């Protein structure tokens, strides 16, 4: 499954109104921890375990800062992963101690 790039133009339609549970990765190209997590996040998105069950989305905050401000509370640090179910925020993870294992555990709770 491809990771959907979220912008202010498609935020509501592609992400917030998704009939599937969704995860949104807020990252930036200058965030070393974000870049370290990215390959693992892409593997999760491609995993048959989540295919058709979770929508994987991504926001490059260097070019889409408005999206980070649209969510409440606003995303103020990277990396931040927000998990949505039924259009509502179900969980939020972030910080330098974030691991793919923690992200996977939250995904498993959503399915």
N, C-alpha and C positions, 0 to 999 in steps of 0.2 A: 504494500500500500504506500502510495506516495505521501509525503508530508506536505500539507497545504500551507502555503505562505500566507499569513494573515496581514492585511493592511486595514487602514481605517475604512476603506471603501467596501471591503468584504467581511468585516468583523461580524456584524449581525447575521448575515445570511449564511456564511460558511462555518462559523464557529458557535456563536451563542445560541442560534436556533437549530443546531444540529440535533437530529433525532437520536443519534448515537451519543453515548458518553464521549467526552473529548478531553484531550490534554493539550495545553498550550505552553510551549517552551519560549520564554523570553530570554534572548541571548544577544551578544554583541561580539563583533570580530576582534575586539581588543580584550575580551574577557577570557583569560587563559583557562579557567575552570569550565566555562561554557564550551570552549573548543574541545576540551578533553572529554566532556560528556557527549558531544555531538555524535561520534561514531556509534556509541551504545544506543543512543536515542533512535538513530536511523535503523539499527538492527531490530529494536523493539517494533518500530513501525512496519518493518518488513516481515516480522514474525507471523507465521500462520496462527499462532496462539491468539493473536488479537485481530486478525483479519476479519473485517466486517463487524467487529464488536466495539472498537474504539476508533475515533477519528483523531489522528495525530496532526497537530498544527504547530507552526513556528512563527515567531516575530523577531526579525532583526531590528533591534531597538536603535541601531545607528541610522536607519533609514525610515523607521516607523515609530518614532517616539510617542506619537499621539495615541497609539493603541495601548501602550503601557500606562498612559494617563486615563484611558477610557474605563479600565477595570477599577473596581472599588473594593478595597483600598488600592490606590495606584501602585504599580510596580516601581520600587525605588532602588532595588539592588539586583544584580545578576550573579548567577543564573537564578531564575524563578520559573517554576512549573506550576501552573494552575490547572486543576482537574475539575471538569464540569460534568454534572449529570442532571438531565432534565432542564437544561438552560441555567442552572444555578451552580455557583461555586461549591464544590464538595470538599476540596482540600487545596492546600498551597504548600509547596516545598521550595526551599531555596538555601542559598549560602554556600560557603566553601567546603562544608562537610557533606554536601549532597552527593549521593552515589547512584549509579544505575540500579543497584539493588533496592534502594529506597523508592526510586521511581517505579520499579517493577512491582513492589509491594502495593503501592497506591493503585496502580493499574489493575492489579488482581482484585482489589476491593471494589472497583467500579464495574467489573464484568459480572 
